[in-house]
Amino acid sequence: MEACEANSIMLRLRYLRENLKDNDKKFGQLAVNAQVAGQIKRADLDTIQMSKNPLTILLETNKFNGTNYNDWLRNLRIVLDFENQTYILDKSLPETLLEGSTSKQCVTFERRHEDNQKVRSIVLASMTNDIQKQYDRHDDAASIMLRMKEVYAVSDKHIRYAATKVFFGTKMTEESSVQEHGIKMLSLVEKFEDLQARLDNDTYINVILESLPPSYDPFVINYNMNGLEKTISEFINMLVQYEATTKKSAPSVLVGEASTSKAKGKGSRH
């Protein structure tokens, strides 16, 4: 094991020499001192080497509060992907190193433990205080995640049901923006895709057509009679263009109607 630890130290020092040349003299002296002492911890070096992950703001502003598990987990994975540490969430931490392990296996073992410590801290720091107290006794980040999943995870089946209910029940009101309505419906379509609950393109478009108010009846009739084949994005762009066209033509129609009314009024006086 002493030889394994020595090899581990030398591998780390080689990594530092190759990748940390731009660090200041203070850092260089720290590495030298650690080499002489035969003790070097990657976690300590990372503290000096790496600046704060800029994506942690996602977790700082959207802490887990007991009701937002799926959103919180998505943000957590985004943050950990940045540091290549997502694997810690899914695999239990090995407690011991097997006898006769190679120097590479020693480094991997120690790195996993150090990454686990970092990920555990991020996970706990991204919770509200009351929930944090329920999990801070666990040392393994994967164990924390497993227990949280058992309590808070919302099943994909329930999410699909909720998304389906919203998608088929959403209706656009008169005078509201068709662009905003289209974006909302498109986001729901994308949610279906993410949940692997895909409907065919025609069904998506038929549901959106059905969600339009009566003023869009001419558009619906024209679209169906011409047998148009469009993607969801192209279809929404057509709706936006139709809205713009009808808004432009509306004033001229009103003026024409007003002129006709005046003419009839003059005729009636005679």
C-alpha positions, 0 to 999 in steps of 0.5 A: 500500500505504501508503494501505491500511495507513493505512485499516487503522489507522483502521478498527482505531481506530474499532473500538476506540473503539466496543467498548472504552470500558470499558477503563482509562486505560492501554489508552487511552494505548496506543491513542493512542500506537499511532495517533501512531506509525502502528503498531497490531497487533490481536494486541497489543490482543487481549492486553489486550482479551480474557481467557483463553478459559475453554474452553481447559481442555478442551485443557489437560486432554486434550492430544493424545498421538498416540492421541486425535486425534478427541476432541482435534480435537472439543475444539479446534473447541469452543475455537476456535468460542468465538473465531470462529477455527475457519475457520483450521483449514480454509483455507490462509493467503494469503501475499501481499496482491493489488495494489490491494486495498481497505482491507477486504481489507487488514484481513481479510488482516491479521486472518487472519494474526493469527488464524492465529498465535493458533490455531497457538499453541493447537494446539501448546500442546495437544500433548505435548512430543514431538509438538509438536516435530514440528510447531512448524516450520510457520507455517500452522495449516491445514498443521499440521492437514493433516499431523496428519490424514494421520498420526493421523485415524481414518476414519469407516468404522473408527469406525462398525465399532467402534461397531457391534461394541460396540453389538451386543455389549453385554449387560446382566448380572443385578442390574446397573442397567438405567438405566446400561445404557440410558444406555450404549446410548443414547450408542451410538445417538447415536454412530451418528447423529453418524456418519450411520450411522443404523439405524431405530428398531425395530432400535435397540430390538430390539438393546437388547431382545436385550441384556437378561438373562433376568429381563427376558423378561416385559418383552420378551414384553409389549413385542413382543406389544403392538406398542408404538411408542416412542422410544429415550428412552421405551423406556429409561424403560419399562425403568427403571420395570419394574426399579423395579416388579419390585424392589418386588414381589420382597420381597412374593413372597418373603414369600408363598413363605415363608408357604406353605412354613411352612404346608406344613411345619406340615401335614406334621408332622401 
